[in-house]
Amino acid sequence: MSRVSHLLNRQLQVWRHVRTPDGGGGWTQAWTQVSTTRARISQPSARERVVADASQAQLTHVIYTPDGADIRRGDELRLGARVFEVLATYEPSEPGTYLRVNCEERQPT
């Protein structure tokens, strides 16, 4: 068990945009829930926001998940009506600790 497991106090759904053949030579695209994961949702620091602004990213939340969670750029993490779009994922300098996920929260439509 990771040293940070006790800090992961939320259960998030991981959704991915999946393409499937439609049988007529084309594709159908839809959001599909691929897993759930424990997580901790945090606010980025002012410095992190400045760096994100410089690269024209809208970093609103930093989410920490267990190491090895299958989360990719472009996925959505959902908590009830809240939707977080994954901008990037990073492993810490000490492998096997956690996965850091930079996200932008989108307002529900």
Sequence and secondary structure as in RCSB ss.txt:
>XXXX:A:sequence
MSRVSHLLNRQLQVWRHVRTPDGGGGWTQAWTQVSTTRARISQPSARERVVADASQAQLTHVIYTPDGADIRRGD
ELRLGARVFEVLATYEPSEPGTYLRVNCEERQPT
>XXXX:A:secstr
  TTGGG  EEEEEEEEEEEE SSSSEEEEEEEEEEEEEEEE   HHHHHHHHHTT    EEEEE TT    TT 
EEEETTEEEEEEEEE  SSTTS EEEEEEEE   
